[in-house]
């Protein structure tokens, strides 16, 4: 069995994702690719299930048919990425940034989305119906949501500013200084 450094694994993903999948299938211990830079990669059919990707960057990537099942995606950067038909089931996406990204036909069953950022993201056709903590995610009026049947029953997709921006007009103090 070949033992790769973390940097060599990123290079392997860049050049030969099938070989990465074969190597991963042989691993008995958790794979730690936290804080790695995958920016700009075009990845197809990669198995990242059960991998620690905490604080990694997939900014400006094209990702399709990626298996992120049960993956630690805490604080991962997916900004400006095209993410198509990926499985995020049972993943931890707290603090993950998906701003300006397109996420189509993705599965978020039992995915914890507390603090996930969806500003100006296109989430069309993705399934959030069984996700966890979507109400605790951040989004704006430009976020494009899937049809209501793909959202949790108690989720309100209508944008409202976060609590720090709330101000009662009667309490506003106008000052000349």
C-alpha positions as CSV (number, residue, x, y, z in Angstrom):
1,X,0.0,0.0,0.0
2,X,1.4,3.4,-1.0
3,X,1.6,6.1,1.7
4,X,1.0,9.6,0.3
5,X,1.6,12.9,1.9
6,X,-1.4,15.3,2.0
7,X,0.1,17.4,-0.8
8,X,0.7,14.3,-2.9
9,X,-3.0,13.4,-2.4
10,X,-4.1,16.8,-3.7
11,X,-1.8,16.3,-6.7
12,X,-3.2,12.7,-7.2
13,X,-6.7,14.2,-7.2
14,X,-5.6,16.8,-9.8
15,X,-4.1,14.2,-12.1
16,X,-5.8,10.9,-11.4
17,X,-8.9,10.9,-9.3
18,X,-9.6,7.2,-10.0
19,X,-6.3,6.3,-8.4
20,X,-7.3,8.4,-5.4
21,X,-10.6,6.5,-5.1
22,X,-8.7,3.1,-5.3
23,X,-6.2,4.3,-2.6
24,X,-9.0,5.6,-0.4
25,X,-10.8,2.2,-0.6
26,X,-7.8,0.5,0.9
27,X,-7.5,2.9,3.9
28,X,-8.5,1.7,7.3
29,X,-7.9,5.0,9.2
30,X,-9.6,8.3,8.8
31,X,-8.2,10.4,6.0
32,X,-7.3,13.9,7.0
33,X,-7.3,16.5,4.2
34,X,-8.2,19.5,6.4
35,X,-6.9,22.9,5.4
36,X,-5.9,21.8,1.9
37,X,-6.3,23.9,-1.2
38,X,-8.3,22.2,-4.0
39,X,-9.2,25.6,-5.6
40,X,-9.9,25.5,-9.3
41,X,-10.1,21.8,-9.7
42,X,-12.5,20.0,-12.0
43,X,-13.4,16.8,-10.1
44,X,-15.8,14.1,-11.2
45,X,-16.9,10.9,-9.3
46,X,-14.5,11.3,-6.4
47,X,-15.2,9.5,-3.1
48,X,-14.7,11.9,-0.2
49,X,-17.0,10.0,2.2
50,X,-15.8,10.0,5.8
51,X,-12.9,12.3,5.0
52,X,-11.9,15.2,7.2
53,X,-12.0,18.3,4.9
54,X,-12.3,20.8,7.7
55,X,-11.3,24.4,6.5
56,X,-10.3,23.2,3.0
57,X,-10.9,25.3,-0.1
58,X,-12.9,24.2,-3.2
59,X,-13.3,27.7,-4.4
60,X,-13.9,28.1,-8.2
61,X,-14.2,24.3,-8.6
62,X,-16.4,22.3,-10.9
63,X,-17.6,19.3,-8.9
64,X,-19.9,16.6,-10.2
65,X,-21.0,13.2,-8.7
66,X,-18.8,13.7,-5.6
67,X,-19.6,11.6,-2.6
68,X,-19.3,13.8,0.5
69,X,-21.3,11.4,2.7
70,X,-20.5,11.7,6.5
71,X,-17.7,14.2,5.7
72,X,-16.5,17.0,8.0
73,X,-16.9,20.1,5.8
74,X,-16.8,22.6,8.6
75,X,-15.7,26.0,7.3
76,X,-15.0,24.7,3.8
77,X,-14.9,27.3,1.1
78,X,-17.1,26.4,-1.9
79,X,-17.4,30.0,-3.2
80,X,-18.1,30.4,-6.9
81,X,-18.1,26.7,-7.5
82,X,-20.4,24.6,-9.7
83,X,-21.6,21.6,-7.7
84,X,-23.7,19.1,-9.6
85,X,-25.3,15.9,-8.3
86,X,-23.2,15.7,-5.2
87,X,-24.2,13.7,-2.1
88,X,-23.7,15.7,1.2
89,X,-25.8,13.2,3.3
90,X,-24.9,13.2,7.0
91,X,-22.1,15.7,6.5
92,X,-21.2,18.6,8.9
93,X,-21.3,21.9,7.0
94,X,-21.2,24.4,9.9
95,X,-19.7,27.6,8.7
96,X,-19.2,26.4,5.2
97,X,-19.3,29.2,2.6
98,X,-21.3,28.4,-0.6
99,X,-21.7,32.0,-1.7
100,X,-22.0,32.7,-5.4
101,X,-22.1,28.9,-6.1
102,X,-24.5,26.8,-8.1
103,X,-25.6,23.6,-6.3
104,X,-27.9,21.6,-8.5
105,X,-29.4,18.2,-7.8
106,X,-27.5,17.8,-4.6
107,X,-28.7,15.7,-1.6
108,X,-28.5,17.2,1.9
109,X,-30.2,14.5,3.9
110,X,-29.3,14.8,7.6
111,X,-26.7,17.4,6.8
112,X,-26.0,20.0,9.5
113,X,-26.2,23.4,7.8
114,X,-25.9,25.6,10.9
115,X,-24.0,28.8,9.9
116,X,-23.7,27.6,6.3
117,X,-23.5,30.7,4.0
118,X,-25.7,30.6,0.8
119,X,-25.5,34.3,-0.2
120,X,-26.3,34.7,-3.9
121,X,-26.2,30.9,-4.3
122,X,-28.4,29.0,-6.8
123,X,-29.7,26.0,-5.0
124,X,-32.2,24.9,-7.7
125,X,-33.3,21.3,-7.7
126,X,-31.2,20.4,-4.6
127,X,-33.0,18.5,-1.8
128,X,-32.8,20.1,1.6
129,X,-36.1,18.5,2.9
130,X,-34.4,16.3,5.4
131,X,-31.5,18.7,6.2
132,X,-30.7,19.8,9.8
133,X,-30.5,23.5,10.9
134,X,-31.2,25.1,7.5
135,X,-33.1,27.8,9.5
136,X,-29.7,28.7,11.1
137,X,-28.0,29.2,7.7
138,X,-27.2,32.6,6.2
139,X,-28.7,33.7,2.9
140,X,-29.8,36.8,1.2
141,X,-32.6,38.0,-1.2
142,X,-30.5,36.8,-4.2
143,X,-30.4,33.2,-3.0
144,X,-32.3,30.9,-5.3
145,X,-34.1,28.2,-3.4
146,X,-35.5,24.9,-4.8
147,X,-39.3,24.3,-4.8
148,X,-40.9,24.2,-1.3
149,X,-41.2,20.4,-1.5
150,X,-37.4,20.2,-1.3
151,X,-37.2,22.4,1.8
152,X,-37.9,21.5,5.4
153,X,-41.6,22.1,6.3
154,X,-40.7,24.7,9.0
155,X,-38.2,26.6,6.8
156,X,-39.0,30.2,5.6
157,X,-37.0,31.0,2.5
158,X,-38.0,34.7,2.6
159,X,-34.9,36.8,3.3
160,X,-34.8,38.9,6.4
161,X,-31.8,40.7,7.7
162,X,-29.9,39.1,10.5
163,X,-30.5,40.2,14.1
164,X,-27.5,42.5,14.2
165,X,-29.1,44.7,11.5
166,X,-32.5,45.0,13.3
167,X,-33.3,48.5,14.4
168,X,-36.6,49.9,15.6
169,X,-37.3,53.1,13.8
170,X,-38.6,54.7,17.0
171,X,-35.4,53.9,18.8
172,X,-33.1,55.4,16.2
173,X,-31.3,58.4,17.5
174,X,-30.4,61.1,15.0
175,X,-27.4,63.2,16.0
176,X,-26.0,66.3,14.5
177,X,-22.5,65.3,15.7
